[in-house]
Amino acid sequence: MHVSIDSAGRVVVPKQLRDELGLTPATPLEIEIVDGHLELSAPHKPAKLISGPHGPSIAATGTPITDKDVRATLEAIREHR
């Protein structure tokens, strides 16, 4: 997805990405240079189990998932079958 920097140095995060990550106007972000590119990070939110078209899955929150999350997802998938 391509975006531009305006004359004030601002970048607009596209709505689709804001919605997917749950970003709101008040969401604080971290910005840093990683391997020669800019990286924006939202605060860590716990991963959550969601119902999808193919059964339960873990929501893509950008947060590393725990072993507990994986076990809960596997159990939910087994129950879904």
Residue pairs with C-beta under 8 A, 6 or more apart in sequence:
1 14
1 17
3 11
3 12
3 13
3 14
4 11
5 11
13 23
13 40
17 23
18 24
20 60
21 42
21 61
21 62
22 42
22 45
22 61
23 29
23 42
27 42
27 43
28 43
29 40
29 41
29 42
30 40
30 41
31 38
31 39
31 40
31 41
32 38
32 39
32 41
33 39
41 62
42 62
44 62
44 63
45 61
45 63
46 61
46 63
47 58
47 59
47 61
47 63
47 64
47 65
47 66
47 69
48 58
48 59
48 61
49 56
49 57
49 58
49 59
49 69
49 72
49 73
49 76
50 56
50 57
50 58
50 59
55 76
55 77
55 80
55 81
56 73
56 76
56 77
56 80
57 73
58 65
58 69
58 70
58 73
